[in-house]
Each structure stands twice: as C-alpha cells, then as structure tokens.
Amino acid sequence: MHYRHRLSVLLLTSTLSASIAAGACGDWKGRSPLAPAGLGSISPFTLGVAPTQLLRRPAVVSTCPSRQAFEVPFNLRLRSDSSSELFLNQVRLQFTDSTGVVGPGMSMRQSDLIGQFGSVGIPPLGWREFPLTVPVGCTTQPVGNLSIFVETVDALGGFSGQTMKHVIR
C-alpha cells in the first residue's frame, strides 16, 4: 500500500511539472496562473514605428525665435494580438536631446486622436498606422531620443500600455 501511494504522488508531481514546463515553452499568450498579478502579463498589442530610422527635417512653419525648428514625421504602428477590437486611448511623446535637455512633452488623449484620425479602432488580430509629426529643436538640440508611450483600451474597458524609445538623427 505504501508503494502505491508513493507511486501516485510521484506520478502526480511529474504530470504537474510537465504541464507547467510545457505551458512555459508554448505559444500561450495569457498570464501564468502561478505568476503574481501584473507579472508575466502579455500586452494585447505590438508597438512599432515606420520608418525604423527617424530623421529630422526642417519645419515648414517655425515659431522658434532664434534657431531653425525641425520636425520628425513617422507612422505609429500598432498590431493587435487580441481577438477583440482595441482602441488607441492615448499617446505621449517626449524628446530628450543628445545633451540631456528634455523638450516639451506632447500628450494626445483619445478625443484628440479621434479628432485627428476620425477613428482609433485597431481590428482584432489586425494592424493600423497613425501618422504623427513631432517638433524638435526649438528649445533643444535637434538630435536625441524620442520616448513614445501608447495606451490602448479594449471593448471591456481593459487598459494596456507600452513604451519604446527611438533615436532621432
């Protein structure tokens, strides 16, 4: 009887360990049931920019009193990894020049984004690009890093955010 009990415990332990290991190696996109809340969660979208190398160009209209202003045009790319529609909720942009001087931040709420793009929906398992232009160089040097924070909201009201940095040349 004792042998049978040890064999059952060993079999149960092996099965549980194999299940956890298989889940860790697969393509599963959810949060591990053993992970604390907030750890190991996967974002429902992938963030990128195009072109991948951001280049400044002289601004057509400059309000800088003493130097040439520049602008950096790019497309913000969001690919949904969700089976439900996502909505762009906010975008925050922060430029820091090569000397460490932080330029004025740019923040766009969902109402601003709807006014600019008409709609902010990202189709389930689809993608969407949002063309943006960032002014740089009026109060800073025109080269540096651009921090991009994007937040989406799903149809159930769940929020998810991501931040990325890009070099501006």
C-alpha positions, -999 to 999 in steps of 0.1 A, spaced: 0 0 0 28 24 9 45 17 -25 12 25 -44 8 58 -25 44 69 -33 39 60 -70 6 81 -71 24 111 -56 54 107 -80 30 104 -110 10 135 -99 42 156 -93 56 146 -127 24 154 -145 21 188 -128 57 196 -135 54 186 -172 22 207 -176 39 238 -162 70 233 -183 50 227 -215 30 258 -208 62 279 -204 76 267 -237 45 271 -259 29 300 -277 4 307 -249 -3 344 -246 -21 346 -213 -8 352 -177 6 321 -160 -18 310 -132 12 308 -109 25 343 -116 15 372 -93 -9 397 -108 9 422 -130 39 399 -137 42 378 -168 12 395 -185 14 399 -222 3 431 -239 -26 428 -264 -7 448 -290 27 452 -306 41 487 -310 64 499 -337 73 529 -359 80 534 -396 104 543 -409 126 525 -384 152 552 -386 137 586 -376 152 616 -394 145 652 -387 137 677 -415 134 715 -413 100 726 -402 79 743 -429 64 767 -403 88 777 -375 78 796 -344 113 795 -329 126 830 -324 164 823 -326 170 789 -344 157 766 -371 130 743 -359 128 707 -371 101 681 -373 102 643 -373 74 626 -393 67 589 -386 39 563 -386 30 548 -353 22 512 -360 0 491 -337 -6 454 -344 -34 438 -323 -27 404 -308 -62 404 -293 -93 386 -306 -114 417 -298 -111 452 -312 -86 476 -294 -88 514 -293 -59 538 -292 -66 556 -259 -36 580 -255 -2 587 -270 26 606 -251 58 617 -268 89 631 -250 120 642 -268 154 644 -250 183 659 -269 218 645 -271 229 668 -242 201 655 -219 179 686 -222 142 674 -221 119 692 -246 83 699 -240 61 668 -239 33 661 -263 2 643 -250 -28 633 -270 -59 619 -253 -84 597 -271 -106 627 -280 -76 644 -296 -67 612 -316 -103 608 -328 -103 644 -340 -70 638 -359 -77 604 -373 -115 600 -373 -114 567 -355 -89 550 -333 -100 514 -337 -75 486 -343 -92 455 -357 -89 421 -339 -56 404 -349 -51 433 -374 -29 464 -376 -32 501 -381 -8 530 -387 -13 565 -373 8 593 -390 24 617 -364 49 645 -366 70 656 -336 85 691 -334 121 692 -321 150 716 -319 133 748 -308 144 746 -272 167 716 -276 194 703 -300 177 686 -330 192 651 -323 184 628 -294 159 602 -282 122 601 -286 102 582 -259 68 570 -271 41 558 -247 10 543 -262 -21 531 -242 -49 511 -257 -83 501 -242 -103 470 -252 -141 466 -256 -144 455 -219 -125 486 -206 -92 469 -200 -62 492 -204 -27 482 -216 3 504 -223 38 502 -238 68 525 -241 95 525 -266 125 548 -274 138 558 -308 169 577 -318 163 608 -339 192 618 -362 
